[in-house]
Amino acid sequence: MKYVHSKVMVLVLLLAVILFSTDALAQPFTLDDNIKPVKLELLAFEDDSLNIGKGKINMTEVTQVNDTLYFSVYGVSIYSPIYVGINATDPDKPLDISLHKMNWINADRKGKTDANGEWEDSFKTETDFGIRVISKADSTNYGLIVWAGDEADLDLPQLFDPEPQEEGGLLELLKENILYIIIGILLLIILYFFMKNKKKKA
Amino acid sequence: MNRIKLKSILFLIMLSASSFCWSQGGTRIARPYDMVDMIRQGRINEIERSRQMMPRSAMGNPETIRSRTQVDPTLVRTMGQFYRFMDAARSANDLYHSSLALSNEECTPDFETSASRMMPTGCFEDNACQSCYQSAIANLNVIRRSLQRLSCIYSNTKKFNTSAVAFGDNVSGVHGALGIAWQTERKGIMDQFEAFQRTYDTKYTELMTALDRNLQSINACENEHGMQDWYQRAGFIYFELMKEKYKRID
């Protein structure tokens, strides 16, 4: 059984390694050579003082002088929670943030840093996604965090149904004691005829 | 001549140095060992903020906080923001279950569509059978999750491929020169997708083999403690159903 378990784990790991190594199919898609996303590498992260368990994190401090910057994140699982947060040093220089899955043209989520210079979102997705940050100021400084938790515990629906436990009910009682009931009825009939004959004789 | 050579070498050195600075200047990635410090600093900032709202007598010894080495304040604030969010989320599991998929078009694992509670079992309340079952059931769930994930990855990649090709076809039609470059790009995308399809098939076969082996383990438990010929009566049907469900049809 242990062998089967380890074999399954190896298969799952292989699945992850092989399927995620298809860089050419990396998302979001673009034909624009000017879009060169900064790859945010996720590193193992664990802090016992937090209630979020193990995961992977990337923290990046950005001084943005271009009006638009693109970031890409790889190697996340659809079974993991993902958090993306941005904190601008100067809240008076707001940032427009959008998250992209398929391509850089259509945004799947959009937002803007608030009065405190903060923006954050959480979601789940498979393999990769992109973050686009647009700044209207000449130079903006901000911190960017991407966190992906370990895979969540999912309660998969049960596949097994116990064989019907045939218990209780009048029908069940009849079924179980059918022989005794028949014998009882027969005895009653015999007793009835016996009593009838006795009366006749008397 | 030598002077010109020297000047050009110097120019080249300056050029490469400046291009290095340019590529490094935009972003900075914190190292993992910095992060724990930062998260603590983020926490400390939060504590300090809440302490400022408390009466002075309840403040304890703020000197110990101020004397800590200062980490980059932007990252500390970002970490503090992360910490507040995670505190509100309570746990990673809660966060996962309350989160939606990033894209509406994205495939998310749906286990409800599998024929739930379709297999009878003869050892539902048998302790010996339950312990025999434990690892087999755990493995079965890992395989179910992996198959569902594999299917989602395939579906997402196919959608991505289709939309990328459609996008490229539309754009290249507008500009002639771009059309030639796109044909090469398009071929690359199609080749990659074909390679991906082959990878899917290989993984599918491996996972199906693992599933069959796992169902045989369950069958062994059933034969010993519960229902005789369980695989012939139920396991086989489930296996066939899963085979059809995750088989690539395009």
Interface residues (C-beta under 8 A of the other chain):
Chain A: M1 K2 V4 H5 K7 V8 M9 L11 V12 L14 L15 I18 L19 T22 A24 L25 Q27 F29 L31 V38 L40 E41 L43 A44 F45 D47 S49 L50 N51 I52 G53 G55 I57 N58 M59 T60 E61 V62 T63 Q64 V65 N66 L69 S77 I78 Y79 S80 P81 I82 Y83 G85 I86 N87 T89 L99 K101 M102 N103 D108 R109 E118 E120 S122 F123 K124 T125 E126 T127 F129 N141 Y142 G143 L144 I145 W147 G149 D150 A152 D153 L154 L156 P157 Q158 L159 F160 D161 P162 E163
Chain B: G25 G26 T27 R28 I29 A30 P32 D34 M35 V36 M38 I39 R40 R43 D72 P73 T74 L75 R77 T78 M79 Q81 F82 Y83 F85 M86 D87 A89 R90 S91 A92 N93 L95 Y96 H97 S99 L100 A101 L102 S103 N104 E105 E106 C107 T108 P109 F111 E112 S114 A115 S116 R117 M118 M119 P120 T121 G122 F124 E125 S135 A136 A138 N139 L140 N141 V142 I143 R144 R145 S146 R149 L150 C152 I153 N156 T157 K159 F160 N161 S163 A164 F167 G168 V171 L178 W182 E185 G188 I189 Q192 F193 A195 F196 T199 K203 E206 L207 A210 R213 N214 S217 M227 Y238
